Amino acid sequence: MNYINGTLTGCQVGPFRISPDGKALARTAATCDNAPPMRLPRFVTDLSETGPRSRRTALDVLLLLGVLAAMVAIRWHAPVYTQDYAQFLQINASIDEINGGSWVLPTIEPARNEPAHKPQLYAWILSVTMLATGAEDASPAVMELIFRTPTLLSAAGLLLLTYGLARRWYGRGVGLAAGVLLATMLQMNKLVFLATTDMLLAFWITWCIWAADRLTFHPVKTRRWPWAAALWAGMIMAAITKGWGIVNLAVVGGWVAFGGCLGSGFAATARVEGLSSTAGVTVRLLWRRAWALMRRVRLGWGVLAMVAVSVPLWWAMLAVGGEQFRQTVYFEVVQRLTGEGEHAPDAVRGPALAHLYYNTLPAAIFAGGALFLAPLRRWGASADRRAKLKAVLRGWLGRRSPVALPMWWIVTVVIAFSVPAGFRPDYLLPCYPAMALLAGWSMRELMRPDRYGRGVGLHLRRICQASPLVIGLGMATTAGLYLAVGGEVDWLPLPDAMPPGSWTMLAAVPMVGMSAAAMGVAGIVRKHLAWSVAGCVAGMLAVVFCYSHLWSRQARTGDGEVIIAFAERAKPIIGDEPFANAATLKMGVDAYMGRFGWDPRQPREQAVAKLNASDVNWLVTCDRMLLEIGAWQPGGAKTSYRPKIGGTRKPYDTAPESLGRVVFQSCEPVEMEDWGRMYLIELRRPIRVPAPCVTTGYISNEAD
């Protein structure tokens, strides 16, 4: 068999024999003796630059890390939000490991022996970091940074991998644009400073795609085994980060399969007659490509390596966790996939692609243009609809398509994370680099007026050039209004307390916004979209500041600062004595104390009996938990604590003094999930509560 320009010639495929001129000669048995494997499509891009230079690369890396550092600095300076999301599920697992728990299966609530919900890698990295830095003696601000060490390292690595992929496929300018646009995506302002596993998983998936690309679509000529080793090492790391290999195998495997099996090279199917014959040839070609892909990425050895690591680890976790571990697996796998069960997670509304487009702005504007630009390069002047359709397919899927690999990347992530019933937008983080790659390539293409100087291309360029103008002028106007009349009108509320220096930074936002708008104007005048990209980056830094300091829930409520102030005050009083923590897990007092208390809430009816039977002297609790253990009285019209339970707000007068001496209480209530004020109580036995337990259940954070 010969392979010429994507066509199978001189062999027998299905019921036809294919001659060198591509015509069907005879119906015979399906044989292809001694035929070499089907060749994989090698994606070719037009690089306009020479090889990389060390000085330029170093400058690019410094610029990318500088933009990331600016994002992190803004978030670090903003009000604390560690109590939100699932961050303490990761932090508490590391605290348990440090306090002498199991490094194989750490717990997030030792009193209930509840095992961690995610694999171990994040907790391992954080535990080592906390031990190396002495986090227990650090200030809360430093601890906030330490808690996010795995995320920060992963974010930096993700930017560099994206830059490297874009530079390999398209050139240095595209790589730099892709990196800065990735760093300043709308959702990235939260994810780069979030103590969860999402960023770490995205890093390892991108690592695997980077290595798999060197084995398949842009293959190295010699010494392929290091790239295969890098691929499967990354797959193992991703498996012990999140999803136990199911997620990363689906994403990376899907990307390789789509890109390798559905690329160009199916011309042979057009040279046979009959639907069944065409289907037979297609299936045979797909199988040959799939087999070649499996050999190229060393699938057998890789899966064997994953099994060799995963099976002993799972056996050890089952031996440590027992039935509790089985219940965790049921929740994380079965209930997330089916959406059924007692604690099944709820999914957000709306299609995944809509969430992806919104959360990756402004890069999504450039990336959306790339899907139009790729077919335009092959559109031509023909009015034939069939020719137009072929141009679109070749522009998206052809061997020389610049958007095929990023597009398949996005498709596989969207499919993989749309299957579970409990979908959330942050699950799509692994395909953010693909959106950045499309955005960077689109930026470079739109700077070529010889190709896109009129029609659709011209309109796309104007839309992209308008992005920094809209962002810059919008932020300059918004910040100016806050400085002029902020807090005086209902539609411009100000937080009760602003971090030190925030007003000075807010005063600089109008200047940043005007600078972003000026860069947008420069991009229009010079017809050079690099200025437009720079303007978008500057404008998004202003957006990040305003969101984190003015608009977010943690900025409006100040809950994180209330929790930190309480923990810092309680820590020296409790000292090394054991304490009970009758508070919601996410309140996070434990983390700032560097150790756990035990939780007497489960079951609620036995909480008082458990407290009376214990030898602890201290109790950390809040108004919501006082309801759950029965320490309350009916409230009156002037009662300030009115939690929304069952859709209705009712007044309650909590009675913390019924449990013992109230040493102090928090200066402000914690508004999140109606926790109310926090209390440090020196227990006095026997404890008698004045009322029955109140089951608060789930309390929504949404406004009334």
Secondary structure as the mmCIF struct_conf table of DSSP 4:
data_model
#
loop_
_struct_conf.conf_type_id
_struct_conf.id
_struct_conf.beg_label_comp_id
_struct_conf.beg_label_asym_id
_struct_conf.beg_label_seq_id
_struct_conf.end_label_comp_id
_struct_conf.end_label_asym_id
_struct_conf.end_label_seq_id
STRN STRN1 ASN A 2 ILE A 4
TURN_TY1_P TURN_TY1_P1 ASN A 5 GLY A 6
STRN STRN2 THR A 7 THR A 9
BEND BEND1 GLY A 10 GLY A 10
STRN STRN3 CYS A 11 VAL A 13
TURN_TY1_P TURN_TY1_P2 GLY A 14 PRO A 15
STRN STRN4 PHE A 16 ILE A 18
TURN_TY1_P TURN_TY1_P3 PRO A 20 ASP A 21
BEND BEND2 GLY A 22 GLY A 22
STRN STRN5 ALA A 24 ARG A 27
TURN_TY1_P TURN_TY1_P4 ASP A 33 ASN A 34
HELX_LH_PP_P HELX_LH_PP_P1 ALA A 35 PHE A 43
BEND BEND3 GLU A 49 GLU A 49
BEND BEND4 GLY A 51 GLY A 51
HELX_RH_AL_P HELX_RH_AL_P1 SER A 54 HIS A 77
BEND BEND5 ALA A 78 ALA A 78
HELX_LH_PP_P HELX_LH_PP_P2 PRO A 79 VAL A 80
TURN_TY1_P TURN_TY1_P5 THR A 82 GLN A 83
BEND BEND6 ASP A 84 ASP A 84
TURN_TY1_P TURN_TY1_P6 TYR A 85 ALA A 86
HELX_RH_AL_P HELX_RH_AL_P2 GLN A 87 ILE A 98
TURN_TY1_P TURN_TY1_P7 ASN A 99 GLY A 100
BEND BEND7 TRP A 103 LEU A 105
STRN STRN6 THR A 107 GLU A 109
HELX_RH_3T_P HELX_RH_3T_P1 PRO A 110 ARG A 112
TURN_TY1_P TURN_TY1_P8 ASN A 113 ASN A 113
STRN STRN7 GLU A 114 PRO A 115
HELX_LH_PP_P HELX_LH_PP_P3 ALA A 116 ALA A 116
BEND BEND8 HIS A 117 LYS A 118
BEND BEND9 GLN A 120 GLN A 120
HELX_RH_AL_P HELX_RH_AL_P3 LEU A 121 THR A 133
TURN_TY1_P TURN_TY1_P9 GLY A 134 GLY A 134
HELX_RH_3T_P HELX_RH_3T_P2 ALA A 135 ASP A 137
BEND BEND10 ALA A 138 ALA A 138
HELX_RH_AL_P HELX_RH_AL_P4 PRO A 140 PHE A 147
TURN_TY1_P TURN_TY1_P10 ARG A 148 ARG A 148
HELX_RH_AL_P HELX_RH_AL_P5 THR A 149 TRP A 169
TURN_TY1_P TURN_TY1_P11 TYR A 170 TYR A 170
HELX_RH_AL_P HELX_RH_AL_P6 ARG A 172 ALA A 183
TURN_TY1_P TURN_TY1_P12 THR A 184 THR A 184
TURN_TY1_P TURN_TY1_P13 LEU A 186 GLN A 187
HELX_RH_AL_P HELX_RH_AL_P7 MET A 188 LEU A 191
TURN_TY1_P TURN_TY1_P14 VAL A 192 PHE A 193
BEND BEND11 THR A 196 THR A 197
HELX_RH_AL_P HELX_RH_AL_P8 ASP A 198 LEU A 215
TURN_TY1_P TURN_TY1_P15 THR A 216 PHE A 217
BEND BEND12 HIS A 218 HIS A 218
BEND BEND13 LYS A 221 THR A 222
HELX_RH_AL_P HELX_RH_AL_P9 TRP A 225 ALA A 239
TURN_TY1_P TURN_TY1_P16 ILE A 240 LYS A 242
HELX_RH_3T_P HELX_RH_3T_P3 GLY A 243 GLY A 245
HELX_RH_AL_P HELX_RH_AL_P10 ILE A 246 CYS A 261
BEND BEND14 LEU A 262 SER A 264
HELX_RH_3T_P HELX_RH_3T_P4 ALA A 267 ARG A 271
BEND BEND15 VAL A 272 VAL A 272
BEND BEND16 GLY A 274 GLY A 274
HELX_RH_AL_P HELX_RH_AL_P11 LEU A 275 ARG A 296
TURN_TY1_P TURN_TY1_P17 VAL A 297 ARG A 298
HELX_RH_AL_P HELX_RH_AL_P12 LEU A 299 GLY A 321
TURN_TY1_P TURN_TY1_P18 GLY A 322 GLY A 322
HELX_RH_AL_P HELX_RH_AL_P13 GLU A 323 VAL A 329
HELX_RH_PI_P HELX_RH_PI_P1 TYR A 330 GLN A 335
HELX_RH_AL_P HELX_RH_AL_P14 ARG A 336 THR A 338
BEND BEND17 GLY A 341 GLY A 341
TURN_TY1_P TURN_TY1_P19 GLU A 342 HIS A 343
HELX_LH_PP_P HELX_LH_PP_P4 ALA A 344 VAL A 348
BEND BEND18 ARG A 349 GLY A 350
HELX_RH_AL_P HELX_RH_AL_P15 ALA A 352 ASN A 359
TURN_TY1_P TURN_TY1_P20 THR A 360 PRO A 362
HELX_RH_AL_P HELX_RH_AL_P16 ALA A 363 TRP A 379
BEND BEND19 ALA A 381 ALA A 381
HELX_RH_AL_P HELX_RH_AL_P17 ARG A 385 LEU A 397
BEND BEND20 GLY A 398 GLY A 398
TURN_TY1_P TURN_TY1_P21 ARG A 399 ARG A 400
BEND BEND21 PRO A 402 VAL A 403
HELX_RH_AL_P HELX_RH_AL_P18 ALA A 404 SER A 418
BEND BEND22 VAL A 419 GLY A 422
HELX_RH_3T_P HELX_RH_3T_P5 PRO A 425 CYS A 431
HELX_RH_AL_P HELX_RH_AL_P19 TYR A 432 GLU A 445
TURN_TY1_P TURN_TY1_P22 LEU A 446 MET A 447
HELX_RH_AL_P HELX_RH_AL_P20 PRO A 449 TYR A 452
BEND BEND23 GLY A 453 ARG A 454
HELX_RH_AL_P HELX_RH_AL_P21 GLY A 455 VAL A 485
TURN_TY1_P TURN_TY1_P23 GLY A 486 GLU A 488
BEND BEND24 VAL A 489 VAL A 489
TURN_TY1_P TURN_TY1_P24 ASP A 490 TRP A 491
BEND BEND25 LEU A 492 LEU A 492
BEND BEND26 ASP A 496 ALA A 497
TURN_TY1_P TURN_TY1_P25 PRO A 500 GLY A 501
HELX_RH_AL_P HELX_RH_AL_P22 SER A 502 ARG A 526
TURN_TY1_P TURN_TY1_P26 LYS A 527 LYS A 527
HELX_RH_AL_P HELX_RH_AL_P23 LEU A 529 CYS A 546
HELX_RH_PI_P HELX_RH_PI_P2 TYR A 547 TRP A 551
BEND BEND27 SER A 552 SER A 552
HELX_RH_AL_P HELX_RH_AL_P24 ARG A 553 THR A 557
HELX_RH_AL_P HELX_RH_AL_P25 ASP A 559 ILE A 574
TURN_TY1_P TURN_TY1_P27 GLY A 575 ASP A 576
BEND BEND28 GLU A 577 GLU A 577
STRN STRN8 PHE A 579 ALA A 582
BEND BEND29 ALA A 583 ALA A 583
HELX_RH_3T_P HELX_RH_3T_P6 LEU A 585 MET A 587
HELX_RH_AL_P HELX_RH_AL_P26 VAL A 589 MET A 593
TURN_TY1_P TURN_TY1_P28 GLY A 594 GLY A 594
BEND BEND30 ARG A 595 ARG A 595
STRN STRN9 TRP A 598 TRP A 598
BEND BEND31 GLN A 602 PRO A 603
HELX_RH_3T_P HELX_RH_3T_P7 ARG A 604 GLN A 606
HELX_RH_AL_P HELX_RH_AL_P27 ALA A 607 ALA A 613
BEND BEND32 SER A 614 SER A 614
STRN STRN10 TRP A 618 CYS A 622
HELX_RH_AL_P HELX_RH_AL_P28 ASP A 623 ILE A 629
TURN_TY1_P TURN_TY1_P29 GLY A 630 GLY A 630
STRN STRN11 TRP A 632 PRO A 634
TURN_TY1_P TURN_TY1_P30 ALA A 637 LYS A 638
BEND BEND33 SER A 640 SER A 640
STRN STRN12 LYS A 644 ILE A 645
TURN_TY1_P TURN_TY1_P31 GLY A 646 GLY A 647
STRN STRN13 THR A 648 ARG A 649
STRN STRN14 TYR A 652 THR A 654
HELX_RH_3T_P HELX_RH_3T_P8 PRO A 656 SER A 658
TURN_TY1_P TURN_TY1_P32 LEU A 659 LEU A 659
STRN STRN15 GLY A 660 GLN A 665
BEND BEND34 CYS A 667 GLU A 668
STRN STRN16 VAL A 670 VAL A 670
TURN_TY1_P TURN_TY1_P33 GLU A 671 GLU A 671
HELX_RH_3T_P HELX_RH_3T_P9 MET A 672 ASP A 674
STRN STRN17 GLY A 676 GLY A 676
STRN STRN18 MET A 678 LEU A 683
BEND BEND35 ARG A 685 PRO A 686
BEND BEND36 PRO A 690 ALA A 691
BEND BEND37 GLU A 702 GLU A 702
#
